[in-house]
Amino acid sequence: MIPNRGRNKAALVTGASRGIGRAIAERLAAEGYRVFANDLPAREAELADLAATVQANGGQCEIVYCDVSNPSSVEAMAQEVLAKAGRLDVLVNNAGVRSVHTAENIEPDEWDRMFAVNTKGTFLVTKAFLAHFTANGRGRVINIASIGGKLGGPTETHYCASKGAVVNFTQGLAREVAKSGITVNAVCPGVIATEMGRTHLEDPETLRKVLEKTAMGRVGNPEDVVGAVAFFASDDASFITGQSLNVDGGIVFH
């Protein structure tokens, strides 16, 4: 961690109330960023706890609400962030949902929900800030995808498909906006000990298989993911764009 790396810079983290999103918000705040932590109004208590924790540690954290799958809600949040901070330097698209079903049991509405949050949400929030980044001549977009977006997996084809779309969105947008000074990268976590990842952890046999296929032989923690995000957000990554970095303890090697 570099304490002053984010001085005089603002960062927005979507889905920040818990898990990986919360860990990212805490890390960026510790590096000096003015952090805007986003989630749904239903997560008010968790966001308040995050903000209080960050502020108790000397950091800056403000709460902004929106449903990332709703265009008008996203636009209102973008206007609020820019009105308060005057600028945005780093956007972390972390908000996401996941469920476990065999393909034949996925209802169309559940397929649509997965893409509405994971894929459309990433697009909408990014789109809301592109003009601002372009006007400033710089910006960092960091999308939280998944190794499932590269490898695919049984009982979560809908989730993997949505995250595969995020990986490809990252690559395509990186080419589109590079000359505007904007970098776009993705972080692809493996099995992480969060509320979303609990289905891999609750069943002993499933957990055994995960540990067996992970080179490091352990499940990740949210804190294992944040270093990659902080790197992509920094000037150290100024010549890196369109990349999707696996943070999985050694499951996917491409």
C-alpha positions in Angstrom: 0.0 0.0 0.0 1.2 3.5 -0.9 -0.6 5.9 1.6 -0.5 9.1 -0.6 -0.9 7.5 -4.0 -4.5 8.8 -4.3 -4.1 12.2 -2.9 -6.3 14.8 -4.6 -8.0 12.0 -6.6 -11.5 10.7 -6.4 -12.7 7.1 -6.8 -16.1 5.5 -7.2 -16.6 1.9 -6.1 -19.9 0.2 -7.0 -21.3 -2.6 -4.9 -19.1 -1.4 -2.0 -21.2 -2.5 1.0 -19.5 -5.8 1.5 -17.1 -8.4 0.3 -14.6 -7.4 -2.4 -16.2 -4.0 -3.0 -15.8 -3.0 0.6 -12.2 -4.2 0.7 -11.5 -2.1 -2.4 -13.1 1.0 -1.0 -11.1 0.6 2.2 -7.8 0.1 0.3 -8.3 3.1 -2.0 -9.3 5.3 1.0 -6.1 4.2 2.8 -4.1 5.3 -0.3 -5.6 8.7 0.0 -8.4 8.7 -2.5 -11.6 10.4 -1.8 -13.9 7.4 -2.1 -17.5 7.3 -3.1 -19.0 4.0 -2.0 -22.1 2.9 -3.9 -24.8 0.3 -3.4 -28.6 0.0 -3.2 -30.5 1.9 -0.5 -31.2 -1.5 1.1 -27.5 -1.7 2.0 -27.6 1.6 3.9 -26.5 0.1 7.2 -23.5 -1.7 5.7 -22.4 1.4 3.8 -22.7 3.5 6.9 -20.5 1.1 8.7 -17.9 1.2 5.9 -17.9 5.0 5.9 -17.5 5.1 9.6 -14.6 2.6 9.5 -12.8 4.5 6.8 -13.2 7.9 8.5 -12.1 6.4 11.8 -8.9 5.4 10.0 -8.3 8.9 8.7 -9.7 8.3 5.2 -12.5 9.9 3.1 -15.6 7.9 2.2 -19.0 9.2 1.1 -22.1 7.2 0.3 -24.0 7.3 -3.0 -26.9 5.2 -3.8 -28.1 3.8 -7.2 -29.3 0.7 -9.0 -26.6 0.1 -11.6 -29.0 -1.6 -13.9 -31.2 1.5 -14.1 -30.1 4.2 -16.5 -31.7 7.2 -14.7 -30.5 6.0 -11.3 -26.9 5.7 -12.7 -27.1 9.2 -14.3 -28.3 10.7 -11.0 -25.4 9.1 -9.1 -22.9 10.3 -11.7 -24.2 13.9 -11.4 -24.0 13.6 -7.6 -20.5 12.4 -7.6 -19.2 15.0 -10.0 -21.1 17.8 -8.2 -19.6 16.8 -4.8 -16.0 16.0 -6.0 -15.7 18.1 -9.2 -13.9 15.2 -10.8 -13.6 11.4 -10.9 -10.2 9.7 -11.5 -11.0 6.0 -10.9 -14.1 4.0 -11.5 -14.3 0.5 -10.1 -17.3 -1.5 -11.5 -17.7 -4.0 -8.8 -21.4 -4.4 -8.4 -22.5 -7.9 -9.3 -24.9 -10.8 -8.6 -24.5 -14.5 -8.8 -26.7 -17.6 -8.5 -26.3 -21.3 -9.0 -28.6 -23.3 -11.3 -28.1 -25.9 -14.0 -28.7 -24.5 -17.4 -32.0 -26.3 -17.8 -33.3 -24.7 -14.6 -32.3 -21.1 -15.3 -35.4 -19.1 -15.7 -35.3 -16.3 -18.4 -35.8 -13.7 -15.7 -32.8 -14.9 -13.8 -30.7 -14.9 -17.0 -31.8 -11.3 -17.6 -31.1 -10.3 -14.0 -27.5 -11.6 -14.2 -26.8 -9.5 -17.4 -28.7 -6.5 -16.1 -26.5 -6.0 -13.1 -23.2 -7.7 -14.1 -23.0 -6.6 -17.7 -25.4 -3.8 -18.4 -24.6 -2.2 -15.0 -20.9 -2.1 -15.9 -21.7 -0.5 -19.2 -24.1 2.1 -17.8 -21.8 3.3 -15.0 -18.9 3.5 -17.4 -20.9 5.3 -20.0 -22.0 7.9 -17.4 -18.4 9.0 -16.8 -16.8 8.6 -20.2 -17.4 12.2 -21.3 -15.9 13.4 -18.1 -12.8 11.2 -18.4 -12.4 12.3 -22.0 -12.6 16.0 -21.1 -10.0 15.5 -18.4 -7.7 13.6 -20.8 -7.4 10.7 -18.3 -9.3 8.1 -16.4 -9.0 4.7 -14.9 -11.8 2.1 -15.4 -11.4 -1.1 -13.5 -14.1 -3.8 -14.0 -14.4 -6.7 -11.6 -15.1 -9.7 -13.8 -14.3 -13.3 -12.8 -12.3 -16.3 -13.9 -15.7 -17.7 -14.7 -15.7 -15.2 -17.6 -12.7 -17.0 -19.1 -13.2 -20.6 -18.1 -16.9 -21.2 -17.6 -18.3 -23.6 -15.1 -21.2 -25.9 -14.5 -24.3 -24.7 -12.6 -23.4 -21.0 -13.3 -23.5 -20.7 -17.1 -25.5 -17.5 -16.8 -23.1 -15.9 -14.4 -20.1 -16.9 -16.5 -21.6 -15.6 -19.7 -22.3 -12.3 -18.1 -18.7 -12.0 -16.8 -17.3 -13.1 -20.2 -19.2 -10.2 -21.7 -17.5 -7.9 -19.1 -14.0 -9.2 -20.2 -14.8 -8.5 -23.8 -16.4 -5.1 -23.0 -13.1 -4.3 -21.2 -11.0 -5.2 -24.3 -13.2 -3.4 -26.8 -13.6 -0.2 -24.8 -9.9 -0.1 -24.1 -9.2 0.1 -27.8 -11.9 2.7 -28.3 -10.8 5.2 -25.6 -7.1 4.7 -25.3 -6.2 7.9 -27.2 -8.3 9.9 -24.8 -6.0 9.0 -21.9 -8.4 6.4 -20.5 -7.3 2.9 -19.5 -9.7 0.1 -19.1 -8.7 -3.1 -17.3 -10.4 -6.0 -15.5 -9.6 -8.0 -12.5 -10.8 -11.6 -12.5 -11.1 -13.1 -9.0 -11.2 -16.8 -8.4 -13.0 -18.3 -5.4 -13.1 -15.7 -2.7 -14.5 -16.0 0.8 -17.4 -13.6 0.5 -21.2 -13.8 0.7 -21.3 -14.3 -3.1 -18.7 -17.1 -3.0 -20.3 -19.0 -0.2 -21.7 -21.7 -2.4 -18.2 -22.9 -3.1 -17.4 -23.0 0.6 -20.4 -24.4 2.4 -20.3 -27.9 0.9 -17.2 -29.8 2.0 -16.9 -31.8 -1.3 -17.2 -28.6 -3.4 -14.6 -26.9 -1.2 -12.3 -29.9 -1.5 -12.5 -29.7 -5.3 -11.8 -26.0 -5.3 -8.7 -26.4 -3.1 -7.5 -29.3 -5.2 -7.6 -27.3 -8.4 -6.1 -24.1 -6.9 -2.3 -24.1 -7.1 -1.9 -22.3 -3.8 -4.3 -24.7 -2.1 -6.5 -22.1 -0.4 -9.5 -19.9 -0.9 -8.9 -16.2 -1.5 -10.0 -13.3 0.8 -11.3 -9.9 -0.4 -8.0 -8.4 0.6 -6.2 -10.6 -1.9 -8.0 -8.8 -4.7 -7.5 -5.2 -3.8 -3.8 -4.9 -4.7 -4.5 -5.6 -8.3 -7.2 -2.9 -8.3 -5.0 -0.4 -6.6 -2.3 -1.1 -9.2 -4.6 -0.6 -12.2 -5.8 2.6 -10.6 -2.3 4.0 -10.2 0.1 5.8 -12.5 2.2 2.6 -12.4 -0.3 1.1 -14.8 -0.5 4.1 -17.1 0.7 2.0 -20.1 -1.5 -1.0 -19.4 -5.0 -1.3 -20.9 -7.4 -3.9 -22.1 -6.0 -6.5 -19.7 -7.9 -9.0 -17.6 -5.8 -10.1 -14.6 -6.6 -13.4 -12.8 -6.4 -13.2 -9.0 -7.3 -16.7 -8.2 -4.4 -18.5 -6.4 -3.6 -20.4 -9.6 -6.7 -21.8 -11.3 -6.7 -20.2 -14.7 -3.4 -19.7 -16.5 -4.4 -17.6 -19.5 
